[in-house]
Amino acid sequence: METAGAEWLGFGTSAATRAPAWVGSLIVLVLLGRLLRESGVVPAGAGIAVLLVATAPMFLVYGTMLDTPMTSLPFGVGLLLVWERARRGGEVRLLTAGVLTALSVLAGWQALLPAAAVASWAAVRLVRRTGRRSVDLAFPVGGLAGGLLLLFWFLWAFGGSFRPLLDQFLYRTGQSDPLAFGDVLGAQRRDLVAMFGVVAFLALVGLVLTIRSPRFRGLALLAAGVTIPYPFVFRSGAVNHNYWNYWFILPMAIGLGVGADALLSYLASRGRRESVLVLSAAGMAVMLALTAWVVPGPPSR
């Protein structure tokens, strides 16, 4: 639907056809910055995190690719932004919460996972009566509406049979072509280095700090939980496509943001915050220049 609308507006040009991907990727950067700020990361820390993920080969190479990992990420990040605001007691529009949950279910398999997690969180709060009933009701209602639309679409697309979907599931999970766990792990390590480089290491350090902090733990655990297990479950797809981990941008941005926040706070307490900002800007400029010569390998193996 996004592509059809973009082609109609753009008169069928190739740029218009790809618009749901490249426009969505630009929106993702804005939403990641707002998500980090909503969670309490200082503006400079959020900016550093967004710039680092934006200069990673994964984003630069595949951010314009018209595939569901790319086109669904804006919906997933937008939903987490609304969820984080609701979790912290901020003002949330009921229509926004419900529609974003429904669209996340429809946008792609990876976006369906945070939608299910957020809807489940809200349902638990409804049962326990620990939150605002109207807001907590919007998430599961939106998820249910999206799920019903998805079910009807399956029935229409597959002629009333779920066999094609089941066959694809078995193939992507490696059931029809068994893979050793070591092969999957090795492929993930290679892709992580090729597509994220040193950013992956910095993000991992930041995620450790994030999980240790009660202030950021909930967001970090949800972001990691809906992204990191995905390539190990659908291992056949992950081994054959190095863009399978595109959604790793989400937990990495959170780890980088919290890590930068901690570093800036530490240096600010010693009166050296300006120096680290200068060094960070220089470091990111070097990384951006280096990515111009990065060759991440073939798009599929």
N, C-alpha and C positions, 0 to 999 in steps of 0.2 A: 504493500500500500504506500509506503514511503517512497519507493522508487517510482511508482506510477505517478504519484503527485509531483515528484521532482522533475520527471521527464516532461510532464505536461507544462510545468512552469518554465522549464529550461529548453523547450522546443526539441527535446530528444538528443541534446548534445551529450558527449561522453562525460563532461564535467557534471552535468545534471544527473546522469545515471548514477554516478558515484557519490552524489551529494549526501545521501543518508550515511555514508561512511565518513567522508572527510568533514562534513559539517558536524556530525555526531562526535567525532574525535575532538574537534575544537571545543564543543560543548562539554565533553568529559573533563577537559583541563579546568574549565571554569567551575564545574560541579565539584571536582576533587578539592580545589582551593576552598570552596565554600564549606565542604564537608569537614575539612581539617579545621577551619576557623570555628565551625559549629561545635566541634569536639573540644575546643579550648586551645588549639595550637596557635602560637603567636603569628602575626601576619608574615614576618620574615621567614619563619620556619615553613609555613604553608607555601610561600612562594618558591623557596628552595626545593621543596619536594616536588612541586608541579613542574618546575624547570628540569629537574633531573629525570623524571619519567618521560617528559616530552622530548628529551635528547637521546633516549634509549633507542637502539635499532628496532626493537619490537614496535614501538610507536611510530617511528619514522618510516619503516618499511611497510608495515601492515595497517597503519591507521587509515589508509585510503582504500583498503580492500573491502569489497562489497560482500561481506559474509556476516553471519549472525553474531559471532563473538564481538565484532566491531560495532555493529548496529544496535546490539542489545545492551552494551555497556552503559550508554547514557541513561537508560531507563533504570538499570540496577543501581548506579551511583546516585541518581536522583531519588530513588526510593530510600536508600540508606541515609541520605541527607534528611528526608522527612522523618524517618524513623529515629535518627539521632536527636532531632529536635523534639519529637514526642517523648523520647526516653528521658530527656533532660527537663521536661515540663514546659517547653516553649509552645508558642502558638502554632497550631497546625490546622490547615483547612481540611475539612472532612472530604470534600470532593477531590482535592489533590491527592490525599492519601489513598483513597479508594481507586482512583483512575490510574495512578502510578503503579499500584500493586497489580491491577488487571493487565496493564500494558506490559509489565515485566514478565508476567506469565506467558503472554503471547509473543514477546519479542525474541526469545531464544531459550534453549535449555539452560544455559548458564544463568540467565536473568531469572529463570523460574526458581532457582535455588534460594536466592535472597528473599524473593517474594514469599516462598513457603516458610522460610525462617522467621521473617517479620510477622507474617500472619499467625504463625504458631505462638510467637512471643505475645502478640496482642490477645490471642485466645486464652492463653494462660492467665494473663492479667484480668481478663473478663471474668474467668471462673473464680479467681482469688479476690476480685474486686479491689485491686490495688492501684488502678489508674483511672483515667477519665474514660467513662464508658463510651461516649460518642466517638472519641478518637480511636479507642481500642477496637471498636466495632467496624470502623471504616476499613482497616487492613484486611481482616478475614473476609468481609463482604466483597471487597474488590478482588481478592484472590479467588473466591468462589466464582464470581462472575467471569473472571478471566479463564478459570479452569473449565467452566461449562462451554464457553466459546471455543476453547481449544479442543474440547471433546467433540463438539459438533463439527469443527473443521476437519478433525481426523476422520470422522464418519463419512464426511463428504469427499475428502481427498482420496481415501483408500477404498471407497465403494462399500463401506460398512464392515470392512475387515481390518483388524489390527495386525495381521500377519506381516505386511511390509515393515511396520514399525518395529515389531519384535525381531525380525531378521536383521534390521539395521542395528538394533541394540546388541544383539549377540555378536555381530561383526565388530562393532566399535569397542566392546568390552573384551575382545579377544577370545570369545568362546569358540568361534568357528576356526580361529587360527591362533592357538595358544602361544603366549609369549612368556618368557622367563622374567621374574621380577627384576633380576639384575640387568636385563636388556632394557627394560622400561626405565629403571633408575639411571642407567648410563645415558640414555637418550635425553632424559630430562636435564641431567647435569650439563650435557653438551649444549642443549638449546638455551639453558639459563645463562651460560657463559657467553654464547654467541649473540643472544638477543637482548641481554641486559648488562653484561659485563660487570664492572666494579659496582654499579648501582645495586645489583642483586646482593652483594656482600654488605653494603651500607644499609640496605633495607632490612636485611636479616638482623643486623645488630639493633636497628631501631625497633623491629618487631619484638625482640626480647625485652627491650625497655618498655615497650607499649604494654605487653602482657603483664609485666610486673607492676604497672601503675594502675591502681583502681580507677583513675580518672579516664583512662583510654582503653581499659581491658575489654569491655563489652564490644566496642566497635572493632577492635583488632581481632578478637576471637571469631566474630561473625564473618568479617571479611576473609580471614584465613580459612574458616570452615567451609565457605561456599566456593572457594577457588582452588586451594592446594590439593584436596583429594580428587578433584575432577579428572586430571590426566592419569591418575593411577587407577581409577575406576574404568574410564574409557581409554584404556591403554593402547589399543590398536590405532585409534585416531591420533593419540599423542605421539606415538613413535613415528608415524608417517607424515605428520604435519607439524612444523616447528612454530606455527602460529596458534597451536592448540592452547597454549598457556597465555594468550593475550590478556585474559582477565587478571593475570598476576599483577598487572599495573595497579589494581585496586589495593591489595594489601601492601605492595611496595610503597605506594604513595603515603599510606598511613605510617608505615615504619620509618620512612625518610622524614616525614613531617614531625613525628614525635621525637626522633633522634635529633633533628635540627633544633627543635624547641628546647630539648635538654641541654644541648651544647651552647645555644645562645644564652640560655638562662645562667648556665655555669660561668660563661665568660662575662656576662653582664654584671654578675655579682663581684667580679674582679676588675671591672672597668675596662674590659677589652672587647666589647661587643662590636665596635666599629671595625676593628682589625679582622675579625672572623668574617664579617660581611664582605669585606674587600677580597679576602682569600677565597671565599665561597664563589663570588662572582668570577674571579679569575679561573678557578678550578672548573666551573661549569662552562666557561668559554672554551677552555682546552678540550673538555669532553665533547662539546658540540663540534669543534673542529675535527676531532678524531673520528667521530661517527660518519663524517663525509667520506672516509676511506674504508669504513667497515663493510666487509662482505660477509653476511651472516650465513652463507651457504645456500644450497638449493632450497626452494620453498617447500619441497616435499622429498621424502626419501623412499 
